Amino acid sequence: MQERFDGSFTQQEPIPDEGIAAALAVLRHGRLHRYNVAPGEVAEAALLEEEFAAMTGARYALALGSGGIAMTTALRALGVGPGDTVLTNAFTLAPVPGAIAAVGAVPVYVEVTDALVIDLDDLAAKAGQARVLLVSHMRGHICDMAALMAICNRAGIAVIEDCAHTMGAAWDGVPSGRWGRMGCFSTQTYKHANSGEGGLLISDDATAMARAVLLSGSYMLYGRHRAAPPPEVFEAVKYDMPNISGRMDNLRAAILRPQLRALAVQGARWNERYRVVEGGLTGTPGLTLIARPLAEQFVASSIQFLLAGWAEPAVRAVLDRCVARGVELKWFGAAEPVAFTSRYDTWRYAPVPVLPQTDRVLAGLIDMRLPLTFSLDDCALIARIIRAEVAAVWQSSAAPG
Ligand SMILES: Cc1ncc(COP(=O)(O)O)c(C=O)c1O
C-alpha cells in the first residue's frame, strides 16, 4: 500500500503559554494602543522593540503592523519617493515589489542564481540604475552579503534587507538585517514568530529611524519608545514626516516577546526538519537540492528544490501525484499566480524586464512549507513520497532533451 501524509502544511504551533498569559493581561487591562500606558508602565510594544534591538545588535528597532509596512516605511525613511527606481531581486513575493510601488517607486529586477539568491554580477551591471536596493532573502536564502555590500558601497547604493524569511539567521556571523542600512522583518503567521500580522524594522541610522518612527504614527509620543533615537534627532524631522499609521499594538507585542526568547530553540527545530527532508531527497534523479554555503546560518521554515530543465507537464505531474498523497508543493514556474505564490512578471503595474536566467530557475523551482507541527517522522515520510513521485515521473517522461 502507498504511504500517505495526512498532516496540514499550514498548521502552526500554538502561541506559547507565556504569550497567551501576556496577551490575556493586555486584554484584561485594556490598554492595547502602544501609547496608552498607565503611570510608570512601559508598553509591550516598546519592550518588544528594546528586546529585538538587543537580540539583533541594532541600535534602534520599531514594531509595525506588517512586514510590508516595514518595507514601505524603510523605503520612505531613506527618501525613496514617486518616480524613483529601486533594485530588487526577481525571485520574490508580491509584498516586495508591492512595497516599492506603494511609495510610487518602480522596481528594477535583478536576476536570481541557481542558489536562489540575487545574482551579484547582474546587480553590479545594474548598479547605476537606482540608489536603493531592497534585497529580499527570499525563502531564507542569503547571498554573499560581504560581496553584495562591497558592490553597493562602491556604487553609493543604500541597502534595505527584507528579512521576512531570515529572522534569527545570519551571514558569516552577522545577523540578517544588520548588513544593510535597514532590516525589515515580518511576524505574520507563516514566519518565524507568529502574531497573525506584524513587522519589525531595525537600523543604526538615527535620522532614518526617527523618520520611520514618525511615519509609523507616533504623533509627538516618540519619547515613549525605548529603542528609538534621542529626542533631538526627532526635532530635526518631526514636521516633515506624514503619519501613515502602521503601528503595532500591545496585544501582538505581548504574544511576540516570548516567541523571540524561544527563537534560537525554534530555529534549531526548523533546521532539524529541513535536514531530514533534505537528506531524504538527496540523490533523487532529476531533482537538484539547493546547496547551503557554510557562511549562511539559515533558519528554515520551508525547503526548495529544482526540477531543472523539466517540461511543464512533467512538473505538473509531480505536483499532482504528490498532492494526491497529501504532500502540497508549490511551483514558481506556473504562468498564473496561485495562492501566495507569484512571479516578478505577474505584476503589470511595473515594467517587466527580460530575465532569461531567472525564468529558467523559476521554471523548475519547487517550494514546500515545513511547519513546526511536522514531526521528524512526518518529514521523513514526506521526503519518501516526493522522492518516489519525482523518480516515477522522471523515469517515464521528464528527462530533459
Ligand atoms: C519575502 C517576503 N517579504 C515580505 C513579506 C511581507 O510580510 P507581511 O505579510 O508581514 O506584510 C512576505 C510575506 O509573505 C514575504 O514572503
The ligand as a Gaussian input file, in Angstrom:
#p B3LYP/6-31G(d) Opt

LIG

0 1
 C        9.610000      37.536000       1.036000
 C        8.582000      38.297000       1.815000
 N        8.826000      39.559000       2.118000
 C        7.935000      40.301000       2.809000
 C        6.749000      39.785000       3.220000
 C        5.792000      40.711000       3.889000
 O        5.319000      40.313000       5.078000
 P        3.844000      40.680000       5.592000
 O        2.934000      39.595000       5.151000
 O        4.064000      40.744000       7.057000
 O        3.479000      42.020000       5.015000
 C        6.450000      38.454000       2.954000
 C        5.182000      37.854000       3.399000
 O        4.772000      36.814000       2.995000
 C        7.403000      37.682000       2.228000
 O        7.168000      36.399000       1.931000

